[in-house]
Amino acid sequence: MSVNPNTPAPLAYSIEEACRVSSLGKTNIYALIKAGKLDVRKVGARTLIPAASLHTLINGEAA
């Protein structure tokens, strides 16, 4: 899989995108949100996870 270096990194992920990039299941993502370990933003009807919040969790820096 090649990555285009000219493509900007996403600012936020949908729930489905967060599952795909983190290899976590949807139930686990929602549990992390409920536990306060992942930040979310609502934009209209969409639920978005800021990329920084997901990176913090994956890097083991989450509280």
ABEGO torsion letter per residue (X at the ends): XBBBAABBBBABBBAAAAAAAAGBBAAAAAAAAAAGABBBBBBEABBBBBAAAAAAAAAGABX
